[in-house]
């Protein structure tokens, strides 16, 4: 089986991490960019403003 080239991460608002709104994005699995924590300026409909979203681990899923 081939190795994964990307991993899925969750972006949450930096100011309010427990916000009900978040983004899912793909991030490289290896290389220089894999070690850097993602942060992006995105629109948050809960506050109706553009905010900085930072990378957070995915929550564990239930089976």
C-alpha positions as CSV (number, residue, x, y, z in Angstrom):
1,X,0.0,0.0,0.0
2,X,1.3,3.5,-0.9
3,X,2.1,6.1,1.7
4,X,-0.2,9.0,2.2
5,X,1.0,12.3,0.6
6,X,-1.5,14.5,2.6
7,X,-3.1,14.4,6.0
8,X,-6.4,16.0,7.0
9,X,-6.2,18.7,9.7
10,X,-8.8,20.9,11.3
11,X,-8.5,24.7,11.4
12,X,-10.2,26.4,14.3
13,X,-10.5,30.2,15.1
14,X,-7.4,31.3,17.1
15,X,-9.5,33.6,19.3
16,X,-12.2,31.1,20.2
17,X,-11.1,27.5,19.6
18,X,-14.3,26.0,21.0
19,X,-16.3,27.8,18.2
20,X,-18.9,25.6,16.4
21,X,-17.4,26.6,13.1
22,X,-14.1,25.1,11.6
23,X,-12.5,24.2,8.3
24,X,-10.9,20.9,7.2
25,X,-7.8,21.3,5.0
26,X,-5.2,19.0,3.5
27,X,-1.6,19.3,4.7
28,X,1.5,17.6,3.2
29,X,2.4,14.4,5.1
30,X,6.2,14.8,4.7
31,X,8.8,17.4,4.0
32,X,9.5,20.9,5.3
33,X,5.8,22.1,5.2
34,X,4.7,19.1,7.3
35,X,6.5,20.3,10.3
36,X,5.0,23.9,10.2
37,X,1.8,24.5,12.0
38,X,-0.9,25.9,9.5
39,X,-2.5,29.2,10.1
40,X,-4.8,30.9,7.6
41,X,-7.1,33.9,7.5
42,X,-10.6,32.6,6.8
43,X,-14.2,33.8,7.1
44,X,-16.0,32.9,10.3
45,X,-19.8,33.0,9.7
46,X,-20.4,32.8,13.5
47,X,-18.8,36.3,14.0
48,X,-19.3,37.4,10.4
49,X,-15.6,38.5,10.1
50,X,-12.3,37.3,8.7
51,X,-10.2,35.7,11.5
52,X,-7.0,33.8,11.8
53,X,-7.6,30.0,11.9
54,X,-4.9,27.7,13.4
55,X,-4.3,24.0,13.0
56,X,-5.7,21.7,15.6
57,X,-5.6,17.9,15.8
58,X,-8.7,16.0,14.5
59,X,-11.0,14.8,17.3
60,X,-11.0,11.0,17.9
61,X,-13.8,9.3,16.1
62,X,-16.1,6.7,17.7
63,X,-16.5,3.3,16.2
